[in-house]
Amino acid sequence: MNFQEQVYFQLWRPLEERLGDSLTEFLRHYITRDGEEPNRGGIYAAIKAKFGHLGGEELKKELARLVRHSQYYSSFLHPDQEHDASIIERLRAIQELFVTTAFPLMLRLFDYREDGLLDDSSLERALGVIESFLLRRAVCAVPTNALNKLFAQWARNVPNTDVVGWLRTEVAKGEGSRRCPKDDEFLQKLQYEDLYRRKGTRYLLVRLERSFNSPEPASLDLATIEHLMPQTLSDVWRAYLGAEADRIHLEYCHTLGNLTLSATNSELGNMPFDEKKTILAGSHIDLNKGIVQKAVWGEAEIVDRGRLLAERVRSLWPQP
């Protein structure tokens, strides 16, 4: 087997088989982790420029490095390939938020662990900073157009020591479209904004549910987001809410205080509150325990629950 065949079969082909259709995106993020930003049409040109002048053992060494990074990348796409349980949870969270722009920085962080510059605990905490940053921005609907450049800059500049402290500082000092929303903005949006159509809301509710640490946690595999006050008001619900029904519905229907999890979403539908809470009482979902204790469900109850849940969310995804 000549040198080119050896490189192809031992290095490049396993990389193709591992990543499949994600190969091109991986290569783009691999280049970006050095601070470059190739456009989608110029990825292979950028790879050629990076490797084309190399030969012999130097080329094999660089391709082996590329293959190693492809293993990290594969765990971003398939978190169960990671060995540490807490890191698996962080990877799943970032996956739920549908944000891949963080991958160049994450490639750098995982390589730091491989080189002994980060241990599992420090890597998990760094991923937690990234998760809080992305979740807070999603809740507050901060435009995403600055994220590519921001994560490329962070990937290029990440230091060899105190990585977690450095990352917290970098996240905290951003402004405008680069900002990580602070607590006052975050709590306001959590309580009063339409979260139902924001990405990551189901994950937020699932994480809230898990935070109760029930000794017998409910299975959430089939659970979907349920509106307590329904999305479409029936005559019964209009009468129930009274003269301010339309305003209450417009302002609070999709807010955090009116959302929960249920595996019987289609069954609940527009049911009156008394019937709905009877079904929720049998769900064993901790998010629903406070609801089923309420005699009525209206503006005051939604606002009160939204405030309590928002504070819990704030503690789960702290401000850097």
N, C-alpha and C positions, 0 to 999 in steps of 0.2 A: 504494500500500500504506500503510494507516494505521499508527500507532505500535505498536498491539498486535500486528498481523500481522507487522510488522517484527521485533519482539522474539521472537515465536513462531518464525518461519521461520529467522531468522538466529542465534538463541541457544538457545532451549529445544528445538526439534526436533532439532538436531544432537546435543544432550546426550542426548536420549531414544534416538536411533539408536545412539549410541556405547555406551551402558551397558545398554540393553535391560532385562532382568529385574533387573539389579543397581542400577537407578536409586534405588530406595527406600533400600537399604543405603548407597549413596553419599551421599544426602542426610542420612541419620542421622550418618554419620561426618563429613560436612562441618560440620554443626551442632556435633558433639562437639568438633571441633578448636578451637573457641573456649571450651571448658570446660563447655559445657552438655551435659546428658544427656537428650535427649528419649526417651520410651518409644516402642516400635514403633508404637503407635497414634496418637501425637501428632506424627509427623514432619512431615506436611504443614502441621499447625497451627503448628509451630515455624518452618517455611519462610515461611509467610504472615506470621507476626509479624516475621520478619527483613526481608522485602521489601515487605510490604503497604503500608507508609507511604511508600514511595519512589515517585518519579515521574520521567518524562522521562529525561534523560541520566544522572541518578544511578542510576536503576533499571537502565539499560543497562550502566552501569559495573559494578554489583554482579553482574549476571547474566553479564557477560563474565568476571568473576573466578570465578564458579561453573563456567562452561564450562572455564576453564583448569584448575581443580582436577579436573574430570572427566577431563581428559587424563592427569593424574598417576594418577588412580584406575584408569583403563583399563590403564595399564602395571603396576599392582599385580596385576591379574587376568590380564594377558597380557604377561609380562616382556619378550618379544622386541620390544615396541614401544619400549623404552628404547634409547638410542643407545650407552651405555657398557657394555662387556662385563662389567666387575667388578660393576657395579650390577645388571646382569641376573642374575648368579649369586646375589647377595644376595636379590633379589626372588623368585627361584625357591626359594631355601631357605625364606624366610618362607611362601611358598605351600605348600611341602611340609609345614610344621608346622601347617597348617590353623588359623592364628590370624589373625583379621581385626581383633581389638581394637587392634592396633598402628596401624591405618590412619589414625586422626585425627592422630597424631603424625607419621606418614610424609607425610601431606598437607602439614603445616606445613614439614617438612624439604625436600620437593620444591619448595615455593613459595619457600623461602629460596634454593635454588639458582637458581630463575628470577630472583629479585631480586638475585643476585650476592652473597648473604651466605654461601653455601657453594659450593665448587667440587666437581667430580665426586669427587675423592679424599676430601674431608671427608664428603660425603654417603655414600660407600661405607663409610667407617669408622663413621659413625653407624648405618648399617643393620647393620653387623657387631656393634655393641654390642647392638642389638635382637635380632639372631639368636642371639647367645650367651645372652642373658637368656631367650629363649623356649625354646631347646634345653635349657639346664640345668634349667629348670623342668619341661619335659616328661619328661626322664630321671628327675628326682627326684619326679615326680607331685605337684608343689605345686598346691593348689587354684587354680582360675582365677577364682573369684568376685570377686577384687579388681582384675582387670586392666582392666575398663571404666573404673572411676574413676581408676585409676593412669595409664593412657595419656591420658585426658582432662585430668588435672592436668598432666602433662608437656607436652601440646600447648598448653595455656594459658600455661605458664610458660617455655617455651623462650626463652633469651636471644638477643640479636643477635650475640654474640661467643662464641668458644670453645665452640661447640655440642657438639662431641664430648667435650671435657673435662667440661662440665656434665652431659651425659647419663651418662657413666661414673660420676660422683659420685652422681647420683640413683639409678642402678641399684644401686650398691654399698651404699647406706645403708638400703635397704629391709629390713624385718623381717617375720617371720610369713608371712602369705599374700602379702605384697608382696616377698618376698626373692628375690634371685638367689643360688641355692645356691653356697656357697663350695667350694673345691677338695676339702676333706676329705669333705664330704657327697657331692659330685659323683662323686668317684672310688669311694667306697663303693657308691653306687647303680649306677654303670657296671659294676662287677665282680660284684656279687652279687644284683642285683635282676632281676626278669622284665622284660626290655626288648622282647621279641617283640611284646607287645600294647600297647606304648606308641607313640603317634603320633610320627612322625618317625624311627623306627628305620631304615627302609629308606634314607631320605636320609642318616642318620648313616653307614651302611655305605658308601653310594655316595661320600660325601665322604671317608671314610677311604681308599677305593680310589684316588680321584683324588689324594690327598695323597702317594702314592708317586711321582707324576710320571713314569710310565712313558713311554719314548720311543714306544712303540706301545701306547697304552691300549686295554684290552678294551672292546668295546661292551657297555653295561649296560642297553640299552633293554628287553631281555626278561628281565633278571636279577631274581630274587626272593630272598627270605630263605630260606636253607637251614640246617637244624639238622644239625650234624655227628653228635652223639649224637641219634638220631631222637626225634620227639615221642612215639611209641609204641614201647616196647621189645619187640623180638621175642625169641624164646627164644635166638637166637644172640647178641644184644646183652646179654641178661641173663647168659649164661654168660661173655661177654667181660668184663663189668664186675665180675663176682664177687658175693660175699655182700652187698656194700653197694650193689648196683645200684639198688634202689628209692630209697635216700636220695640217691645221686649224681644220679639222674634228677630227683628232686623239687627238689633245691637248684640244679642247674646247667643244666638243659635249655634254658631260655629266656634265659640270661645271655649277655652280650656275647661271652665267650670261646668259646661254643659256636655262635655264629651267623656265617654268611658269606653270600656272594652266589653264585648259580649260575643259569644259564639252563636247567639240566636238573634242576630241583627234583623233578618227578614221577618222573623216571627214578632218581634217587638213593634217595629214600624210606628204607626200612629196611635198605639194603645194609650188609653188614659193612664195617668201617672200611677194610680193605685194598682192597676193591673201590671204595669211595667215593673214596678219595684218588687212585686211578688215574685216575678220570674228572676229578676236580678238577685234576689235574696238567696236563690238556690244555686248561684253560679260559683260560689267559693272564691270570687275575685275580690281582693281587699279594697280595690278602688271603689267598689260598690257598697261597702259596709256603711259608710256615712250617708249614702243616698237613701238606702232602704229605711233608715231611722227618721227620715223627714216625713212630716205629715202632709206637706204641700211642696210643689216645685215651681218656683217662679223667679223673678228678678233677684230678690234678696238672697235666695238659696244658691243661685248660680254664681252671683258675685262672691258670696262667702266661700263657697267651695273653690272657686277660681283663685282666690287669695291664698288659701291654705295650700293648694297644689302648686301654685307659682313659687311659694317659699320653698317647698320641697324640691322643685326643679332647680331653683337657684343653688341649693346646697349640693345637688348631684352634679351640676355642671358649673363649678365656681368660676368667678371672675379672676383671671390671672393676676 
